[in-house]
Amino acid sequence: MIEEKFIFEQRGDTSINAGSVTWESPSNIALVKYWGKTDPQIPKNASVSFTLSNCHTNTRLTYHPKENHKEKFDFKVFLGGNEEISFRPKIESFFERIVDYVPFIRDYSFKIDTKNSFPHSSGIASSASGMSALALCIMSLQKIIDPQLSTADFLQKASFLARLGSGSASRSIEGPLVVWGKHLDISGSSDLFGVRYPGEIHEIFTTFNDTILLVDKGVKQVSSTVGHDLMIAHPFAEARFDQAQNHMRDLMPVLKEGNLQGFIKIVEKEALSLHAMMMTSDPYFILMKPNTLEIINKIWAFRKHTGCHICFTLDAGANVHVLFPDKDKELVDEFISKELAGYCQNNQFIKDHVGMGAKAISS
């Protein structure tokens, strides 16, 4: 099986001295969504996302040889300088999933220092940036142990590991567009890791902005994990998976030709389809808020009136991602400040743009 290629092969002594590694990894915003998966973190359909730039997680992994080898995993997690006990179960589960592929993590005590560039509880999902940053730090340890590891293999395995912590984290390693999930029309695509979109990308899609309108910064009433599980018995699940695969296929000529109208249609339909699945599951739920709908209607009216190429997408929450190319930036920035900011909590929004992926930070 292909998973076997990621199992670390010990070549002699794997011990290394104490030290630290640091990575900065971005969040991403899916254009074609995945909603529904099987264990271990296998998506039911392919997805593709814009890699972001300003919304990122910085993680420093400090390590030293473990004194008590009876303990399986030894780590502490700090968020913004404060120990975060609530993160332990997620990290413990992540280590359990990846230990067969990086068994040397048993041999070290870790201090995980992490901080986000975006406000805590801002409504921006930090699992993609956080888990990808941690996966990259662990891969840096493997690179120290095995200096012959190629850059391509390093990045692919980092995405493979990140996926086991958070599915969307597999798409945060590289940029500007990353595909996760097997699709017959996309060369190299895989359920096990993200790949940089291999098709031709028109220049205009490398200039896209993403302004995130913070409609609701509270904790979601239904977690994404629960939402994914509800797709198992969903009456429209198979039709939704087929729709997403078809949208992936339809998006390919759009990206090549710079077809902004085609892009808008697919991206907005994907966002609404995602929330339609939530509203028709059992139990059903609504994550959009009244101001989410107000913003969507404002965007539609503004686009019709001005002809500019602005559109929206949504994650599994109430916040609205406003997408637009640089050529419309001045007009859209003014629209957001004057017309949309008032629908956000405390008038807050975050400006971001398409980025090229994670980067190592010198210690």
C-alpha positions in Angstrom: 0.0 0.0 0.0 1.1 3.6 -0.7 1.0 4.4 3.1 4.0 2.2 3.5 6.3 4.6 1.6 5.8 7.1 4.5 7.1 4.7 7.2 10.4 5.9 8.5 13.2 3.4 8.0 15.8 3.5 10.7 19.3 3.5 9.4 21.6 3.1 12.4 21.5 5.5 15.3 18.5 8.0 15.1 19.4 9.9 18.3 20.0 13.7 17.9 20.9 16.4 20.4 18.4 18.8 22.0 17.3 21.7 19.9 14.3 23.4 18.3 12.7 23.9 14.9 10.1 26.5 13.8 7.7 26.6 11.0 5.1 29.2 9.9 2.2 27.6 8.1 -0.9 29.3 6.6 -4.6 28.6 6.7 -6.4 28.0 3.5 -9.9 28.5 2.1 -11.6 25.7 0.1 -13.2 26.7 -3.2 -14.6 23.2 -3.8 -15.4 21.8 -0.4 -15.2 18.4 1.2 -17.8 17.4 3.7 -17.8 13.7 4.6 -14.9 11.4 5.3 -13.9 7.9 6.4 -11.2 6.8 8.8 -8.4 7.6 8.8 -9.1 11.1 7.4 -10.0 10.0 3.9 -12.2 12.4 2.1 -15.3 11.3 0.2 -14.6 13.8 -2.6 -11.7 15.9 -3.9 -11.3 19.5 -2.8 -9.2 22.5 -3.8 -8.2 25.6 -1.9 -6.5 28.9 -2.1 -3.5 28.9 0.3 -3.7 32.1 2.4 -0.8 34.3 3.6 -1.6 36.6 6.5 -3.6 34.0 8.5 -0.9 31.7 9.7 0.3 29.7 12.7 3.9 29.9 14.0 5.0 26.8 15.8 8.3 26.2 17.6 9.0 22.6 18.5 11.7 22.3 21.2 13.0 18.7 21.8 15.4 16.8 23.9 16.1 13.1 24.4 13.5 11.7 26.8 14.7 10.7 30.3 11.8 8.3 31.0 11.5 6.0 28.1 8.4 4.3 29.6 6.3 7.2 28.7 4.9 6.9 25.1 4.6 10.6 24.4 5.9 13.4 26.5 4.9 16.9 25.5 3.5 20.2 26.7 1.6 22.7 24.5 1.6 26.5 24.9 -0.6 28.9 23.0 0.7 32.5 23.0 3.0 31.7 25.9 0.4 30.1 28.2 0.2 26.3 28.7 -3.0 25.0 27.0 -4.1 21.8 28.6 -7.2 21.6 26.4 -5.0 21.0 23.4 -3.5 17.8 24.8 -6.2 15.3 23.7 -5.9 16.5 20.1 -2.1 16.4 20.0 -2.2 13.0 21.8 -4.6 11.6 19.1 -2.4 13.1 16.4 0.8 11.4 17.8 -1.1 8.1 18.0 -2.0 8.3 14.4 1.4 9.3 13.1 3.7 7.3 15.3 4.0 4.4 12.9 5.4 6.8 10.3 7.7 8.8 12.6 8.4 6.4 15.5 11.3 8.6 16.8 8.7 10.9 18.4 8.6 8.4 21.2 12.2 9.2 22.0 11.9 12.9 22.8 10.2 15.3 25.2 8.6 18.1 23.3 7.6 21.6 24.1 5.2 22.9 21.5 4.9 26.7 21.4 2.3 27.9 19.0 0.7 31.3 18.2 -1.7 32.5 15.5 -1.4 35.7 13.5 -5.2 36.0 13.7 -7.1 36.6 17.0 -8.0 33.6 19.1 -11.7 32.7 18.6 -11.9 35.0 15.6 -13.8 32.3 13.8 -10.9 31.4 11.5 -10.2 27.7 11.7 -6.7 27.2 13.1 -6.6 23.4 12.7 -5.3 23.6 9.1 -2.5 26.1 9.9 -1.8 24.6 13.4 -1.6 20.9 12.4 0.4 21.6 9.3 2.9 23.7 11.2 3.4 20.9 13.7 3.7 18.2 11.0 6.4 20.3 9.3 8.3 20.6 12.6 8.2 16.9 13.0 9.4 16.4 9.5 12.3 18.8 10.2 13.3 16.3 12.9 13.2 13.5 10.4 15.4 15.6 8.0 18.0 16.0 10.8 18.0 12.3 11.3 17.9 11.5 7.6 19.7 14.3 5.7 19.2 12.5 2.4 15.4 13.1 2.5 14.5 15.0 -0.7 12.5 18.3 -0.6 9.7 16.7 -2.6 9.4 13.7 -0.2 9.7 16.0 2.8 6.7 18.1 1.6 4.6 15.2 0.6 5.1 13.4 3.9 4.4 16.6 5.8 1.1 16.9 4.0 0.4 13.2 4.7 1.1 13.7 8.4 -0.9 16.9 8.6 -3.9 15.2 7.1 -4.0 12.8 10.1 -4.3 15.8 12.4 -6.8 17.8 10.3 -7.9 16.9 6.8 -7.7 20.5 5.6 -4.2 20.8 7.0 -3.0 18.7 4.1 -3.7 21.7 1.9 -1.6 24.2 3.9 1.9 23.0 3.0 2.2 24.6 -0.5 0.4 27.1 -2.7 -1.2 28.9 -4.4 -3.8 26.2 -5.2 -3.8 22.8 -3.6 -5.9 19.7 -4.3 -6.6 17.1 -1.7 -8.6 14.0 -2.7 -8.4 11.6 -5.6 -9.8 12.9 -8.9 -9.4 11.0 -12.1 -8.8 14.2 -14.1 -6.1 15.7 -11.8 -2.7 14.1 -12.2 -1.1 13.0 -9.0 -4.1 13.7 -6.8 -4.5 11.5 -3.7 -6.7 10.9 -0.7 -3.6 10.7 1.4 -2.0 14.1 0.9 -2.4 17.4 -0.8 -0.7 18.3 -4.1 -0.1 21.6 -5.7 -2.7 22.0 -8.4 -0.9 20.6 -11.5 -3.1 22.3 -14.2 -2.5 25.7 -15.9 -3.5 28.7 -13.7 -4.3 32.0 -15.2 -2.4 34.8 -13.7 -5.4 36.6 -12.3 -6.1 33.7 -9.8 -2.6 34.3 -8.3 -3.8 37.9 -7.4 -6.8 37.0 -5.4 -7.7 38.6 -2.1 -9.7 37.0 0.7 -11.2 39.4 3.2 -12.7 37.4 6.1 -15.8 39.1 7.7 -16.0 38.1 11.3 -19.8 37.8 11.7 -19.6 35.5 14.7 -16.5 34.8 16.8 -18.2 32.3 19.1 -17.7 28.6 19.3 -19.7 26.7 16.7 -22.8 24.9 17.9 -21.8 21.8 15.9 -18.2 20.8 15.3 -16.9 20.0 11.9 -16.1 16.5 13.1 -19.8 15.9 14.0 -20.8 17.5 10.7 -18.6 15.1 8.7 -20.1 12.1 10.6 -23.6 13.2 9.8 -22.8 12.7 6.1 -22.6 8.9 6.6 -26.4 8.5 6.6 -27.3 11.7 4.8 -30.0 11.1 2.1 -28.2 13.5 -0.3 -24.6 12.4 0.4 -23.9 10.6 -2.8 -25.4 13.4 -5.0 -23.2 15.9 -3.1 -20.0 13.9 -3.6 -20.8 13.7 -7.3 -21.5 17.4 -7.4 -18.2 18.2 -5.8 -16.3 15.9 -8.2 -18.1 17.5 -11.2 -17.2 21.0 -9.9 -13.6 20.1 -9.7 -13.7 19.0 -13.3 -15.6 22.2 -14.3 -13.1 24.4 -12.5 -10.1 23.2 -14.5 -10.9 25.2 -17.7 -12.0 28.1 -15.6 -8.6 28.3 -13.9 -6.8 28.0 -17.2 -8.8 30.6 -19.1 -9.2 33.1 -16.3 -13.0 32.8 -16.5 -14.0 34.9 -13.5 -17.8 34.4 -14.1 -17.3 30.7 -14.2 -15.2 30.9 -11.0 -17.9 32.9 -9.2 -20.6 30.5 -10.1 -18.8 27.4 -8.9 -17.4 28.9 -5.7 -20.7 30.3 -4.5 -22.6 27.2 -5.4 -20.1 25.1 -3.4 -20.5 27.3 -0.4 -24.3 27.1 -0.4 -24.2 23.3 -1.1 -22.0 22.9 2.0 -24.5 24.6 4.2 -27.4 22.8 2.5 -26.0 19.6 3.7 -25.9 20.9 7.2 -29.5 22.0 7.0 -30.7 18.7 5.7 -28.8 16.3 7.9 -30.3 14.4 10.9 -30.0 16.2 13.2 -30.1 19.3 11.1 -28.5 22.6 12.0 -27.8 26.1 10.7 -24.4 27.7 11.2 -25.1 30.8 9.1 -26.4 33.9 11.0 -28.8 36.6 9.9 -25.9 38.9 9.1 -24.3 36.1 7.0 -27.3 36.3 4.7 -27.4 40.1 4.7 -23.8 40.1 3.6 -24.4 37.6 0.8 -27.3 39.7 -0.5 -25.2 42.9 -0.4 -22.4 41.2 -2.4 -24.9 40.0 -5.0 -26.4 43.5 -5.4 -23.0 45.2 -5.5 -21.7 42.8 -8.1 -24.8 43.3 -10.3 -24.5 47.1 -9.9 -20.8 47.5 -10.5 -19.9 44.5 -12.7 -16.8 43.8 -10.5 -15.7 40.2 -9.9 -16.5 39.9 -6.2 -17.8 36.6 -4.7 -18.2 34.9 -1.4 -17.5 31.5 0.1 -18.2 30.0 3.5 -16.5 27.5 5.7 -18.5 25.5 8.3 -19.5 28.6 10.2 -21.1 32.1 10.0 -18.1 34.1 8.8 -17.9 35.2 5.1 -14.8 35.0 2.9 -15.0 37.8 0.3 -12.9 36.8 -2.7 -11.8 39.3 -5.4 -8.9 39.9 -7.8 -6.4 42.8 -7.4 -7.9 44.6 -10.3 -11.1 45.2 -8.2 -9.3 45.8 -4.9 -9.8 49.5 -4.5 -13.5 49.3 -5.2 -14.1 46.2 -3.1 -12.1 47.5 -0.1 -14.2 50.6 0.0 -17.4 48.5 -0.3 -16.3 46.3 2.6 -15.4 49.2 4.8 -18.5 51.2 4.1 -21.2 48.6 3.5 -20.2 45.2 5.0 -18.1 45.9 8.2 -21.2 46.9 10.1 -22.5 43.3 9.8 -19.3 42.0 11.6 -18.8 41.7 15.3 -17.2 44.9 16.5 -16.8 45.9 12.8 -13.9 43.4 12.6 -12.6 41.8 9.4 -9.2 40.4 8.3 -7.5 41.1 5.0 -5.6 38.3 3.4 -4.5 37.2 0.0 -3.3 34.1 -1.9 0.1 32.8 -0.7 2.7 30.2 -1.6 2.6 28.0 1.5 4.5 27.3 4.6 8.1 28.4 5.4 10.8 27.4 7.9 11.8 30.1 10.4 15.4 30.3 11.6 15.8 29.5 15.3 
